[in-house]
Amino acid sequence: MLSFDFGGKNSWDNFGILIAGRPDIPSPKRRVNTINIPGRDSDLRFDENTYDDIILTVECSVKDTHNLPDKIDDIKAWLFTAGESDLIFSFQPDKKYIAQVVNAIDFKQVYKYFSEFPVIFNCRPFKYAVENDMMNIISSGTAVMNPGTVESEPVMNIYGSGDIVLKVNDEQISFKGVTEKIIVNSVIQDCYDDAGNNLNAKMAGEFLKLKPGENIIEWSGDVVKAELLPNWRWL
C-alpha cells in the first residue's frame, strides 16, 4: 500500500487515503544565469551552485460511507496546518523531503462516498537522510564518508578552548578565544554557543561543507572532541 508520512501522520493509517501511483520526481533546476554578448559565440554563464525548489504532485482519493465532508475537512486541516514538515514516501522510507502544502486542494466528488484530489507539495531541492544521527569525532585526521550525491551542510559542535584551527579537506576555519564549546551551523550559516549567543566574530573562514565521498577532518589547538550532525543530501 503506497502512503506518505507528513506532519507526523500517515496518509493511509490516519486518513485512509489511497494513492494512485508513485509521483513523478523531478530534478531541481540549477540556477545558472546567462548573458548574451554580441559578437561572441555562446553565452557567458554564471553558475550560482544553488538549486530551485521542486514541486511534487500526489494523486489521491478517499472513501467514507459515513461522513465524507468531515473526512475532507480533517485531511485539509492536517495538510495545511502541518506547515513545513518532513515528507516520507513508503517506497523510499530512508529518505525525506522538507515540504509544505501551499496550493489550494481541489476535492472532486466522483461518487457519493468517494472523492479524488491532488496534493501538491512545494519541496526544498534535495532529499535528506531520515536517520540524521550525531557523529562523535574524537581525533584529528578522522575520515568521514558522505553517502549523498551533493555537498552536505553539517552542524558541528567543537569542544575545546583558546584558539582553534579546523580543517575540512582543503578548507580552513579559524576560531579565536573559544570557551568550552562553539557550534558551527552551516545550514543557517551561523556560529553560536549553547545559550544562543552569537559567536560569528570569533570565526574566520567559510562554513563547512562535506563533499560526496571521503572527507578528512583535522584540527589544531586545544580540542577535546567534535560532534557532527551530517545532514546528508541527495538530488
JOHUQUI-V621571 format. One record per backbone hydrogen bond with DSSP energy under -1.0 kcal/mol. NH is the residue of the N-H (numbers start at 1). CO is the residue of the C=O. E is the energy in kcal/mol with one decimal. If there is no record, write none. Layout:
nh=NH co=CO e=E
nh=NH co=CO e=E
This chain:
nh=5 co=88 e=-2.9
nh=6 co=9 e=-2.7
nh=9 co=6 e=-1.5
nh=11 co=4 e=-2.6
nh=14 co=10 e=-2.0
nh=16 co=12 e=-1.9
nh=17 co=11 e=-2.2
nh=18 co=61 e=-3.0
nh=20 co=59 e=-2.5
nh=31 co=50 e=-2.7
nh=32 co=30 e=-1.0
nh=33 co=46 e=-2.4
nh=35 co=44 e=-2.0
nh=40 co=37 e=-1.9
nh=44 co=35 e=-2.5
nh=46 co=33 e=-3.0
nh=48 co=31 e=-2.3
nh=52 co=29 e=-2.5
nh=54 co=123 e=-2.1
nh=56 co=121 e=-2.5
nh=58 co=119 e=-2.8
nh=60 co=117 e=-2.8
nh=61 co=18 e=-1.9
nh=62 co=115 e=-2.5
nh=64 co=113 e=-2.0
nh=71 co=67 e=-1.7
nh=72 co=68 e=-2.4
nh=73 co=69 e=-2.1
nh=74 co=70 e=-2.1
nh=75 co=71 e=-2.1
nh=76 co=72 e=-2.6
nh=77 co=73 e=-2.4
nh=78 co=74 e=-2.1
nh=79 co=75 e=-2.5
nh=80 co=76 e=-2.5
nh=81 co=77 e=-1.9
nh=85 co=99 e=-2.7
nh=87 co=97 e=-2.8
nh=88 co=5 e=-2.2
nh=90 co=3 e=-2.6
nh=92 co=89 e=-1.7
nh=95 co=92 e=-1.5
nh=96 co=128 e=-2.8
nh=97 co=87 e=-2.7
nh=99 co=85 e=-2.8
nh=100 co=122 e=-1.5
nh=108 co=116 e=-3.4
nh=110 co=114 e=-1.4
nh=111 co=114 e=-1.5
nh=114 co=111 e=-1.0
nh=115 co=62 e=-2.5
nh=116 co=108 e=-3.0
nh=117 co=60 e=-2.7
nh=119 co=58 e=-2.7
nh=121 co=56 e=-3.3
nh=122 co=100 e=-3.0
nh=123 co=54 e=-3.1
nh=124 co=98 e=-2.4
nh=127 co=234 e=-2.9
nh=128 co=96 e=-3.1
nh=129 co=232 e=-1.3
nh=130 co=94 e=-2.4
nh=135 co=228 e=-3.0
nh=137 co=226 e=-3.4
nh=141 co=217 e=-2.5
nh=142 co=217 e=-1.1
nh=144 co=215 e=-3.3
nh=146 co=213 e=-3.3
nh=149 co=233 e=-1.4
nh=150 co=233 e=-1.1
nh=152 co=210 e=-2.3
nh=155 co=229 e=-2.1
nh=156 co=184 e=-2.7
nh=157 co=227 e=-2.6
nh=158 co=182 e=-2.9
nh=159 co=225 e=-2.6
nh=160 co=180 e=-1.6
nh=161 co=222 e=-2.0
nh=162 co=178 e=-2.7
nh=164 co=175 e=-2.2
nh=165 co=220 e=-2.2
nh=166 co=173 e=-3.3
nh=167 co=218 e=-3.1
nh=168 co=171 e=-2.6
nh=169 co=216 e=-2.4
nh=171 co=168 e=-2.4
nh=173 co=166 e=-3.3
nh=174 co=204 e=-2.7
nh=175 co=164 e=-3.1
nh=176 co=202 e=-2.0
nh=178 co=162 e=-2.9
nh=181 co=179 e=-2.2
nh=182 co=158 e=-2.1
nh=183 co=192 e=-3.0
nh=184 co=156 e=-3.1
nh=185 co=190 e=-2.9
nh=186 co=154 e=-2.3
nh=190 co=185 e=-2.0
nh=192 co=183 e=-2.0
nh=193 co=197 e=-1.1
nh=196 co=193 e=-1.9
nh=199 co=191 e=-3.4
nh=202 co=199 e=-1.7
nh=203 co=200 e=-1.4
nh=204 co=174 e=-2.3
nh=210 co=152 e=-1.8
nh=213 co=146 e=-2.5
nh=215 co=144 e=-1.8
nh=217 co=142 e=-2.9
nh=218 co=167 e=-3.1
nh=220 co=165 e=-2.0
nh=223 co=221 e=-1.7
nh=224 co=159 e=-2.9
nh=225 co=159 e=-1.1
nh=226 co=137 e=-2.5
nh=227 co=157 e=-2.6
nh=228 co=135 e=-2.9
nh=229 co=155 e=-3.2
nh=234 co=127 e=-2.3
